Amino acid sequence: MALGNKTLDDLLTPITKQLEHDGIAEKIDLPEWEFKPARVTDGMSKDQLVDLFAAEAEKIRVQVKRCKANKLAETIAAIVGAGVPETGEACSVVCADEDRFAAVGLYDALAAADLVTDVTVWDAKKGDANVDAALVATYGITYASAGIAETGTIVQPTSPKCGRAVSLLPLVHIAVLDAPTIEPTMLEIMKEFEGGKLPSQVCFISGPSATADIELVRVEGVHGPMYVNYVIVE
């Protein structure tokens, strides 16, 4: 393995000497831990995990709503129907091409909202036209694959029916997720990916895009939505 004009052995040999080892180890034996720290989520029921997820999400400035499947279209249409946050102006929407959205009549409900000027459903055949729509959309609506209770995080994979632009480019991201998919920690989520075929990107989203790199001043919307809504389907 070459790194520039160096090999991996060139880098490891001095470290090995400093550690007074005989040579570079070909295999490392992991220690057997006798103690494992308790986790906040240990022993929680599914209902408690959902409650924790919602509470943690609200801490990171996420608006959380909970509804039954038959109220999903109504719930999302009420959010979008308010128009652009803070100004109440007319807005446009880009949505994932999701069978569960179609089943509850979401697309029709959005189109019927008074302040909605345009509804775009992601279509892989349209290529960059999808991104163009997301770039000017006020709302991007996705169906997350899972949630992480410990941190209020959603797991958002990309697919031909839901490009990354839907959750990253609009001013507001509305993420829908099913309550049973909420797992205790990141560990359980990563185990689900073991041995499977991963999409080109999986976003772990914890609230609005934000940074505090400059003088520890929090700035939102730097590289993603300024507002995030979770809709938990129970």
N, C-alpha and C positions, 0 to 999 in steps of 0.2 A: 504494500500500500504506500504510494508515494504522496507526500504532502509537500508541494513545491519541489525543492531539490533534496528533501529529506525523506527517509523511510520511517515507518513506525518504530522500528528497532532503534534508529538513531535518536528518537525522542525518548524512548522508554529506558534505554541503557543507563543514562546518567541518573535517572530517578531510581532505578534498581540499585545502583551503587550507593546512592545516598541512604537508601533504606537498608543497606548491608544485606541484601538478598543475593543468593548464589547466581540467579539468572532470572530472566523474564518468565513468569509463570505461564504455563500453557493452559492451566485450569485453575479457577478460583473456587474454593469451597465456601459457600455462604454459611454464616454462623446460624446456629439454632437459637432463636430468641425464646427465652423463658417467660418474658413478660410482654404482653401486647396492650398498649394504651386503650382504655375504654373510649368508645365513640359516642357522641351525643345521640346518634340514631339507634344505638343498640337497644333491642327489645321493643322498638316502636311498632305499632300496628300500621297498616296501610293508611287508615284514616289519619293517624297522628303524623305520618310522613307528609301527607297532603297539607295538613295544617302547618307543619313546619316549613314546607316549601313556600307556601303562600306568605307566611310571616317573614321569612328571609328575603323573599322577592320584594316585599314592601320596604324593607330596610334599604334596598339598593335602588329605590325610586322607580319601582315598577308598579303600574296600576293593575291590580289583580281582580278578576271577576270569575265567579264560579256559576255554572249552569248545567242543566240537563241537556242531552243531545238535541231534544226537540226545541230547545230555546236558543241554540247556538247562532242561527242566522239572525234572530232578533237581537241577541246580545251584541254581536259584532256590528250590525247595522246601526245600533244606537251609538256606538263609539264613533264610527265613521260619519254618521249622520250629523254630528256636531261640527263637521267641517275641519278646517285647519286649526290646530290647538292655539289658544290665546287670541286668535283673530276671528274665528268663525266663518272664514271665507270658504268659497266652494273648493272642492278638492277632487283629486283623481286617485284611483286605487289600482294596484297590481297584486294579483293573487297567484298562489300556486295552483296548478292544475290538479286538483285533489278530488277524488271520488266522494269523499266524506263531505266536502263542501257542496258538491252538486246534489248529494242525497238530501241535504237539509234545506236546499233552495237558497244558499248564501248568495250566489251570483245574481239571482233575480232580486233578492232583497237589497243588495248594494245598488244595483241599477235603478231601483225604485226610490232610493233616498234622494231627497230634494237637493242637497248640496253636493251630490256626487256628479261630476261632469263626465267621467270616463272610467270604465272598469276593464282592465286588461288581464286576461288569464294567460299565464305562461304557456308558450307554445314553442317547443324546441325547433320546429320547422321555420320559425320566423327569425331565428338567429339574433343578431344585434338589435333588432326592433324591440325585443323584450327588455334589453338593458336600457334602451332609450326611454321606454315607458317607465321603468323603475326609477330612472334618474330624475324625472320630473314629478313622480307620484308623491302624494302626501302620505299615503298608507301602503304598507306592504304586508300581506297576510300569508302566513305559513302554518303548516301543521307540524309541530315538533315531534321528534320520535320518542323523546323521553325528557324527564326532568330530574334534577339532583336536589334532594331535600335539604341537605346540609348547607348549600350555598345559594339556593334559589336560582339555579342555572338551568337553562334548557339546552337540549342537544338537537342541533339543526343540521342534518345532512343535506348535501345538494343532490339533485337528480335531474334527469331530462325533463321532469315535470315541475321542478322547483329549483331554478338557478340561484346562485348565491346572492345575486343582485336584489332579489325580493326582500331579503332580510337586512341587507347592508346599505342600500341606496336611498330608500324613502325616508322622509322625516320621522315617520312613526312606524314601528314594527309591532304588529299584532300577532302573537304566537299562540296557537291553540295546542293544547296537549290533553291527552286522556289521563285522568287521575291514576288508573292502575299502572301507568308507565313511569310514575315517579319512584325513583330508587333512592336509597339512603345516601350513598356517596359516589364519588367518581369511580371508585374501585369496581362497583357493580356494573357501571356503564362500560368500563374498559373490558371487563370479562365478556360482555356480550359481543364485543368486536373480535374476540379471539378466534382465529381460524376462519373468519369470514372474509368476504370480499368487501373492501372498504370503498366508499364513494371517493370522488376526486377531492372532496373537502368535507369536513365535519366541523361546524362552528359550535363552540361552547359559549353561550351568550348569557351573561349575568348583568342584566339591566342595560340602561342607555350607554352608548359609547362615551367614554370619558377618559381624561388623562389629567394628571397633576404633576407632570414632569417639570413645568416651568414654575419655580418658586413655590411649589406645593399648592398652586392655585388650581382648583378643579375646573376644568372646561369640558362641557358636554357636546357631543355631536361632532367630534374631531374626525373620526373615521367610521362613522356609522350613525344610526338613528339617535335623535335627541330625546325621543320618547319611546317607551316600550310598554306594551300591555300583554299580560298573560290571561288567556281565557281557559280555565280548567273545566273540562267536561267530566262531570261526575256520573 
